[in-house]
Amino acid sequence: MLDREQINSLTAIARHLLYQEQTPVPAADVADLRQLFYLHGMQSMIDCSEDPALAAFRKPENAFGHLLYQRSLDQTLVQLFEEMRSREIKAAVLKGAVINECYPPAVVRTSGDIDLFVPGRQREAFNRMMEELEIPMDRDMDHGQCGVDTYASAAGVLVEAHYLYFQRMSARQRKILRAAGCFSEDAVVPSADGRYCTLRPEMHLLYLIYHAGKHLMVHTITFRMLMDLTAFVNRYAPEIDAAAFRRMIRKLRFTRICNALMCFCMKHLGMRKDFWKKTGCSMEFFLRLMLNSGKELYWEQFIRRMPIDWKFYPNICIERDGEYLHQYRYLPKMALKNKYYFTTFVAWWALRLLWHCEVDFSGEVA
């Protein structure tokens, strides 16, 4: 959990990066803050900044490496979309380059990988393209993240092809998303500069909230995710029907997590206040509780495990008529197998009750 002093320090620095503010940065232990920058994915933005107020936190010797890696990401992305256009493969960038364009031009925000949503019927063509580009598959959807094929380029760039990009949602919620067209090619639109394609703004925002919420549940949410959400809303809110978006959030029963994220960003990070209306308590304390602090409390060692370890709630990816669907099974008796499973089960349930997250008892394929 991050304390208020850490939040205040990170907030001041984030606002310098987001808005090029020139306000003083609170005095803080440089080594501790650098550790937080690393944990929260902010290091490249700090190291490549020319803001004099952030000079004490920079490691200028690392700036070239960040810039070189960002260039490799950009070149790989451009290459992929040039090939996909020539082969009539329609895919969308998730986060990454889309978020980068929401930040000021001077901010260098490196991503760990390139995330793409690829409608399921195109998987065979996408795999063939990657083979011909000599970008080998590292893990397929059955031996890694469910519904995701991962590739690794010679330059060290990871590419994740998501055939299921809303994963930890119930069958009811996924049916709502499917009816809204989230999993079809209709959700894909060209970017402003035409270099790549992405999702329609309202769907991309929904994905950013879902993605932050997924990390919130396993104690790995980072400050950069909150900055990304703020930058995206500030940039794309005029293109989104705010009332319709709030109705979709309520329909999905995702209000509590969305409220916590939005309220925090409005209070601390300067997110515009005309888009989201506060619904209930802001849950700021519990959001701070789940922010990555690097110090693992006893209960966190269980919930921080990747969901693949949740034997009592396994999921599989199923292909049907060229599309990829999820099936969850709820096996509570598995929690009695040993002390580790039981403690994980209790922490897992407690967090779902806290954040009003649905658990799929139906076993439906959706």
N, C-alpha and C positions, 0 to 999 in steps of 0.2 A: 504494500500500500504506500502511495506517495503522501507525504504530509503536506500541510498547507504552505510551508516555506518552499518546499520543492516545487509545488504547483505554481506558486507565485513567480519563482525564478524561471521555470520553463515557459510560463505564460508570457513574461516580458520578452524573452528571447524569441518565442514563436511570433509575437506581434512585430518584432523587428524584421523577421523574415517574410511574414505575410504582407505587411503594409509599409515596409521600409521606415518604420518609426525611428525616431531619434531620442526617445526617452531613455533615462538612465537604466541600466541593468542592475538589479539588486545585488549587493555583495554576497558572495557564496563561495563555498569551497570549490576551487577549479577542478580538482581531481574527481570529486563526487559528481559534479555536473557533467564532466566528460563521460563518466561511466553511464549517467542517465542518457546522454545523447546517443551513446552506442546502443543501449538497451531499447531506446525508443525510435531508432531509425532516423535520427536527425544529424548524424555526424557529417555526412557529405554536405549538407546545407550550411553547417557551421564552418567547415574547413575551407569551402570555396567562397565564403562571404567576404565582401570588402568593407563591411560595416565596422568602423573603428570601435564601436561599443562591444563587439564580439571578439576583438583581437586576442584577449586573454584566453579564450576557449578554443581558438583555432589551432590546428596542426597543419600549417601550410605545406609541409613536406608530403602530405597525403592528397593535396588538391589535384595534382596531375593524375593520380590513380583513379580518383573519382570521375574526373572528366573523361579519361580514356575509357573507363567502363561504361559511362553514359553514352559515349559515342558508339561503342560496340552494340549496346542495346538499340540505339536509334537505327544503326545500319542494318541490324538483323531484322528489326520491325519493318523497315522500308523494303528489304529484300523479300520478306514473307508476303507482304501485301502485293508487291509487283507480281510475284509468282501466282498468288491466289487470283488476282484479276485475270491473268492470262489463262487460268484453268477454270474460271467461273466458279471458284469456291468463295462462299460468302461467310465471313467470320467477323467477330467484333473484339476490339481491345477492351479488356477490363482493367480499370485503374490505370497504372503506368503512365503512358504518354498523355492520356486524357487529363489526368490530374496534374501532370507537369505543366500543362498549358494554362492551368488556373492560377499558378503561382507567378510572381513577378519574373521577368526574363532573367534576372541576375541570379535567381535561386537554382542551385543544382540539386535536384532531388533524384537520387539514383534508386532504382527498383531492384529487388532481389532477382526478379525474373520477368518474363513476358507472359501475361495471362491472356488467353483468348477464349471466347465462347464460340464453339463450332457446332452448329446444328447437326444432330446425330447422323442424318442421312449422308453427310459429307465426310464421315470418318475415314472411309477407305481411300477416297481421293486425297484427303489431307495426309494420311500416312504415306501414300505413294509419293506425294510431293516432297515430304521431309526426307524420304529415302534418296530421292534423286538429287536433293540439295546436300546430301551427305551430312545430315543432322540426325544422328542415330537416336532411337528411343532409349531412354534410361529406365523408365518404369511404365508399365501399362496400367489401365484402369482396374485390373484385377489384382495387381501386386503393389499398389501404392495407394494414393488418395482415390477413394471410390469415385468412378466416373471421370477420371482425369488421366490423360496420357502425358508423360513428361519426356521431353527431349533435351539433349545437351549438345550445344554447338562446339566446334573446335576452339572458339574464342572464350569458352566458359560461360556462355549465356544459356540459361535454362528457359525453355519454352513449355508452358503448360497449356494443353488443349483441353478445355473444360466442356464436356458434353452434358454435365450436370453442374450448373454453377450456383444453384440454390440447393445446398445439400442437407443441412440440418433443419429441415422443416417437415411438418407432418403431411400426410396424404391430403388432408383437407386444404392446407395452405398451398401445396403444390398444384392442386386442381384449380385454385383461384388464379395462381400465376399463369398456368397453362391457358386458362380462358382469356386472360388479359394479353396473351401473345408473347409472354416473356421467353419462351423456348423456341420460337419460330424465327425464320429469316425476316419476318416483318418487324422484329425488334431492332434490326441492324440498320444503321444509317451512316452516311459518309461523315468524316470529320470535317471541321471548318476549312482545313487546307487541302482536303482530298487525298492526303497521303495514306490514310488508313480508314477503317470503319470502326464504329463503336456502337453502343446501345443508345436508344432514345433517352434523353436526359432524365425523365421520371423513373425509368427502369434502372438506369445506372445509379441514381441516388438510392433507390431501394436496395440495390446490390451493395452499395457502400455501407448502408446501415446494417444490412444483414451480415456483411463481412466483419464489421466492427463488433456486432453482437456475438458472432461466433467466437471471436477472440476474447470477448468479455467473459464468456462462459468458461474459458480454460485459463484465465489469469494471464493472458498474453496480449492484452490490448495495449497499444502504444500511443504516445502523445502525437506521433505523426499521423495516425489514423484520424485523430480528432482534428488536426490541422487540415488534412485532406478533405474531410467532410465540410469543414468551414469554407475552405477555398472553393469547393465544388458548388455549394449552395450560393455563395456570394456571386459566383460566375453564372450559374445556370438557372437560378430561381425565376428570372423573368420568362423563361421558356417552359416553365412547369406550372400546371394548374394546381395551386397549393391546396385548395379545398378538396379536389379529387384525390390528390396524394394522401391527405390526411384520412379520407374515407377508406382508401386502400389499406393504410396502416391499421386502422381500426378493424377492418374486415379480416385482416391477417392475424389480429390480436397481438400485434407487435408494438403496441403503444408504449408500454413501460420502458423498454430498451430505447426506443426512438426518443421518448421524452427525456430520458437521462442524457443521451448523447447531445441532442439539440440544445437542451437547457444549459449544459456545461459549455458548449461552444458559443452560445449567445452571451453567457456571463463572462467567460474568460478570454475567448479568442476573437471576439468581434464579428461573429456571424450575424448577418442581417436579421432583424427581429420581426419582419413583416411576413415571414414564410411559415414559421411553426408557432402554434399557439400552445402554451403550456397546459398539459393535461395531468392534474394531480401533482404529487410532490416531485421535486426535481431528481431525487435519488442521488445527489452529488456524492454523499458520503460513500455509498455502495459502489459508485463508479470509480472513485478514488481507491477503494479497497481492491478493485480488480485491475487497476493499472499496474503494469509490470514494474516492480521495485528492485528486482534482483535479489531480494532477501526472501527466502522461501519459508513461510510459516508451516507448521505441521500439516494442517489440512490441505495446503496448497500442493503438496507433493503428490496428492492423489488426483485432484481435479485438473492439474496442469498436464497430466498424461494425455497424449493424443487420443481422440475418440476411438481410434482403432483398438484400444485396450479395453473398451467398454463391452465386456463379454455379455453383459445383461441387456445390451441394446445394439445388437449387430445390424449392419445394413449391407445390402448387396445391390449391384447395378445390373439391371435386366434390359436386354435389347428386345424391342417389340416393334415390328413394322418400320424398321430403320431408325427408331428413336430410342433413347436411353432413359430408363425410368428407375426410380428407387423403390426398394422395399425394406421396411424396418420391422424388426421383431422385438417384442418386449418380453424379456425372460428374467423376471425379478428373482426367481429361485437361484439363479446363478450368483446372486449377491451373497448367498450363504456358503459359497464354496470355500472361502478363506477370509481372513481378516482384511487383506488388501482389497478384495472385491467389495466387501461389505462397507468399508470406510469410503471407498470411491462412490459407491451407490448412494450413501447418505449425503455426501457432499454434492453429488450430481443432482439429486432430488431437491436439496435445499436451495441450490442456485436457480433451478427451474421454477420453484415456487416463488422465490424472490423476484425474478424477472418476468413471471407469467409466460414462460415458454411452454409450448405444447409438447406433449409426448404422444407419439402415435401408438395406440394400443391395437389398431385395426389390422395391421399386417397387410394392408392394401398395397398394390403396386400402383405408383402414381408419379 
